[in-house]
Amino acid sequence: RPFFLYFAHTFPHVPLFASPEFQGKSRAGIYGDTVEELDWSVGQVLDALKQEGIAERTLVFFTSDNGPWLVMGDQGGSAGPLREGKGSTWEGGMRVPGIAWMPGRIRPGVTSEPANAMDLFTTALSMAGAPLPESVTIDGVDLSPLLFEGKPLPQRAFFYYRGDQLFAARWGQWKAHFKTQPGYGQSKAEEHEPPLLFHLGRDPSEKRDVAAAHPEVIAEIRRAVAEHQAGVTPGKPQLK
């Protein structure tokens, strides 16, 4: 029968813990040990799907909710070359890997197409043959053409919020920051006018602000933001 499983692991969130059989298994300390156990746990789910003979008819998507919690030091993870981490709208806080698995349907490979968690809702409805609700605006897109045929997704804007405040927006490889804040419990948000502008393809670490050289890109992103916000009803803030 059709089923939906949402499996929200606490690994590798602090406080870190690894079962005895995984302690000391990695060369990255307790953080690495928890990742080893997480890997094993996900493997158990995939093995169960194979044993039940339904792996070829089940889409599995593995991802994370945010980047590393940097104030926790080596127990909070690392964003590598990306700037900042959890609680910020810099790439280190927002960009995470996504792994899709469906034997016989999804070919092994790597793509740099940007997507977001809201796309999973739209993709699931598409695969189930269910119509999209017409009473609300659907922000996600169907990832099926990308996953099953390797087709690129249509270019679209991405909007980065902190609570009910729009901090940044992305269009193609361009990302504009209207406000920035390092992370939870750190300094207050700083507003930028004009916004900071980075080309993520050439500068994924967001180190070189090129807003002064590309006013036309800023104007295009502002138009996308205005169109987006015209169709948004602010909700009650969940962050103070």
N, C-alpha and C positions, 0 to 999 in steps of 0.2 A: 504494500500500500504506500502511497506517497507520504513522505514525512519531511519535516524541517527540524534540524538540530542546530541550536545556537550554543556554542561551547566557549564560554568566556573564562579563559585561564587567568589565574593570578600570577603565574610565572611570566616574566621575571621581575615582578614588582616588589619593592621593599615592603616589609622586612623579608629578606631573601631566605629561602629554605630549600634544601635538597634532601631527598630521602637517602638513607644510609648507603644504598647501592650506587648512588650517583655522586656521593661526596668524594672529592679529589679526582674525579674522572676527567676533568678538563685542565688545561693549562692557564685558565683565566680566573682561577679562584672560585669563590662561591657563586659569583654571577654566571660564570661559564658552566658551573655544575647545574644551575637551575635551567639554563638553556638546553643542556644535554637532556635533562629530564623532560622538559617541554617537548623536545624533538621526539623522544621515545613515546610520550603520551599521544601526540598527534599521529604517530605511526600506528599506535594501537587502534585508533579510529579507522584509519585507512585499511588496516588488515581486516578489521571486522566487516567493512564494506566488501572487500574481496571475498571473504569467507561466505558471506551471504549471497554472493553472486550478483550484486547490484552496483558494483563500482562503475561499470560502464554507463549506468543510468543515473549517476549521482554527481552533481557538481559540488566540489569542495573548494572553499575559498578561505585562505589563511592570510590574516593581516594583523596590524597593530592599531591601537587607538591614538597613539601620539609618540613623539620622540623621547629621548632619554631624560630622566629627572636629574639634571646636572648637579643640583645642590647636594645630592646624595653621594657625590664623588664616584669612586670606582664601583660602587654598588648600584649606581643609577643608570649605567649603560653609556654608550658613546654614539654620537651622531657623525663621527668621522670628520670629513671636511666641511660638513654643513654647519651653518651658524646657529648657535643657541640650542634650546631643547624644549622639553615639555613646558606648556604654559605660555609659549610664545608663538607668534605667527611667522617667525623666520622659518626657513626650510628645515632646520634641525628639529623644530617642534612639530612640523606638520607632515613632512615627507617620510613615508614609511614604505616598506616593501609589501607587495601583494603577490600571493602565489595561488594560481588557479589549477585545479587537478581534476581531470575526467578522462580516464584511460580510453583510448580509441577515438576520442572526440577532440581533445586538446593536444596539439603536437608540442613536444619539448621545444623550448626556446625562451628568448628574453625580449621584452618590448619596453620602450621608454614612453609609451603613450600615457599621459596623466589620466587618472581616474580617481574617484572618491567613493566612500562607503555608501553614499546615497544611490550610487549606480547599482548596488547589489539588489535593492528592492525592485527596481525597474527590470533588471535582468532576470530575477526570479519569476516575476509575473510573465515575462515574455516566454521563458522556457516552459512554464506551466500552461501557456495558452490562455491566460487570464487577461481581461481587458484592463487598461489603466483607468483609475477613477477619474471622472471628468469634473468633479466638483472642486478639485484643488489643483494647484500648480505642482507638477512633478519636476523636481530639480535634477533627478538622476537620469542617465541615459542607459539604453540597453547595450551591454558589453558583448553580446553574443557574436556580432560580426568580427570583433577583435579576437575573441577567445577561440572561436571555431573556424574562422576563415582567414585570420591574420590581417583583416582589413583595418586601415587607420580609422580612428573616430573623427567625427566632424569637429573642427576647432570650436571651442566654447570658452566662456569666461569661468573662472573659479573665484569664489569669494571667501575670504578668511575672517571669521568672526572671533571675538573674545567676548563672551556673554552676548549682549545685544548690540555690541559696537563693531562696526566694520573696520578692521585694521588694515587689510590688504586685499588686493585683487590681482588676478593673473589672466593674461590674454596671450595665448601661444607661449613663447619662451620669455615674454616680458612679465615682470611682477612689480607692482607699485605698492609701496607701504605708506598709508596715510597716517598710521599710528604705529609705534613700536613699543615693546616692553620685553625685557629679558625673560621673565618667567614668573611663576607663582611666588609670592612673598618677597619679590625683589622690587626694584625701583618702580615709581609710578610711570604710567604710559606717557610717551612723548609724541606730540603731534608734529606732522611735517607738512609744510606748505611752501613750495610745491612738494608733492610726495617724493619719497626716494624711489628710484627706478633701477632695476637690475635685469640683466639678460641672463636667465638661468642656464641657457645652453653654454655660454662662454664664461659665466661667473656663478656657478652653483653655490659658492660660499657666500654670495651676496656681500662682497667687499668693495665693489667699485660702483658707486652711484653715478649713473649716466643720465639723470633727468635733464640736465641743462642741454645736453646734445640731442635730445629726442622729445621735444615738446609735442610733436604729433602723436607719439605713442601715449603720452600722458592724456592727451585729449581723447583718444580712442578708448582708453580704459575708463575715463570719467563718464563717457557716454554709456559704456556697458554697465557701470555702477548705477547710473541714474535709471536706466531701463530696469535693472534688477530690483532696485529699491522701490520703484513705483508699484511693484506687484508683491511686496512683502508687508505683512502685518507684524510689527514687533511683538514678541512674547514677553512674559514676565522674566526679568533677569534672574539667572540662577547663580551668577557669580557676583560677589560684592567688590 
